[in-house]
Amino acid sequence: MQRDVYNVWQQCLDIIKSSLSPESFRNWFTPIEPVRLQKNKLTIRVPSPFYYEYLEENYIEVLRRALRHVIGPDAKLEYEIVAVKKKNKPTSSTQGLYVLPGKNTPPPENKPQTIPVQTDQITNPLVLPGIKKQKINSNLKPEYNFESFIEGDCNRPARNAGLQVATKPGVHVFNPLMVFGPVGTGKTHLAHAIGIEIKKNYPDLTVLYIPANKFEDQFITAVKNNNKQKFIEFYQMVDVLILDDVHEFEGKEKTQMTFFHIFNSLHQRNKQLILTGDRPPVEMKGIQDRLLSRFKWGLTVELKKPDFETRLKILKYKAYQEGIDISEKVLQYIAEKADTNIRELEGVLYSIIAYSTLNGTNKITLDLVRSVMKQLIKENKKNISIDYIVNTVAQYFDLEPKVIKSKARSREIVAARQIAMYLSREYTDASLSKIGAEIGGRDHSTVLYACRTVQNLMETDKNFRQRVEDIIRHLKY
């Protein structure tokens, strides 16, 4: 039996390996130990509760496919998780191993978690007869709430708008609420948070979250089965419709036409619509003008790339949630380097925690973080020096580099100097003190003030932001 469980797990790993990058496979599956195989139930051992939760959130579909292929459609998965110390909550070593049947759920009777055959967790609207109000699955993730949506300058307007909608859905002027922003800025999280808050305030309302690609799949199925009218009637009975990634409707004329009628019906009856996209309606291509005009009826708000302070707050929150003790200095280093989006930031933190677990230590040092981040972050900064940045900025403003480093206080020179400081912080490993020393002998507080000034201007002045982005392109290429 012991040999059988290892053979089965190895077959599963062969399938899993083909679906993942070598790095992801190495980080998240090589530490797993197969424990036993009883009929169609496989038990695996993972290093920590964090590992279990991360597998459940990110790799459950990969696991599901592999287990069904190797064991069969009735495959079950059981976790044994090595107990670890939570911050300020020591765990006795006598607790040993335990089984978690589901995320954030106490382990009753060590029951295994069953892996269902169905892969689509979105409620099929066509199985619900008629259009009378019924209790349906909202498809909202409880962990994506406002408490875990960390507020910062980059997202405050959108967050406040979402809270306003949650107080009076449908009757507020913010209908529809259109939230846009690049990948990894929290659009999906905010959409869920609004839905959860509405359900909290109005438990009897029917709230439905649906990604645009799922809506499209359901529509195609409805057409094939001659159930298009039932499909429309289902969505017309919803009180709050949250459609994620609406830009995926681009070029899909029939889907747009159907959603147009659903939108009109809901809006006319004061039902709330919440939409997310990767760009504002004015920049969307391949979507009918009449639909785009409706997207603009309410409020359009932007989620921006998280600034340093917000990234740092997110890291502190995530570390606290995981019970991990990380120094302020280390968190600041991560926040400075993982500056693309929230998704990257969280991925870096989780990888660092994983490496720490694999090394058998709860101490996360700056050296460990630097080593891990070299493998995770594309290094655009290593060949860019402070002098190179100063020279590039000077060339852009048609100034001499020595003028930027001088004591001159004219408006243009101050702007060039502050941009040089901001870019030096973003694109080099230099400390604030070193940046200040090399750009005219300023102290670290002057550099910090310059960085904040540039960040604020980029958020409020489109022309200024364009100038900085032009300089960045010159730096990189």
Secondary structure by P-SEA (a helix, b strand, c coil): caaaaaaaaaaaaaaaaaaccaaaaaacccccccccccccbbbbbcccaaaaaaaaaccaaaaaaaaaaacccbbbbbbbbcccccccbbbbccccbbbbcccccccccbbbbbbccccccccccccccccccccccccccccccccccccccccaaaaaaaaaaaacccccccccbbbbbcccccaaaaaaaaaaaaaaacccbbbbbbcaaaaaaaaaaaaaacaaaaaaaaaaaccbbbbccccccccaaaaaaaaaaaaaaaaaabbbbbbbccccccccccccaaaaaaaaccbbbbbccccaaaaaaaaaaaaaaacccccaaaaaaaaacccccaaaaaaaaaaaaaaaaaaccccccaaaaaaaaaaccccccccccaaaaaaaaaaaacccccccccccccaaaaaaaaaaaaaaaacccccaaaaaaaaccccaaaaaaaaaaaaaaaaccaaaaaaaaaaaaaacc
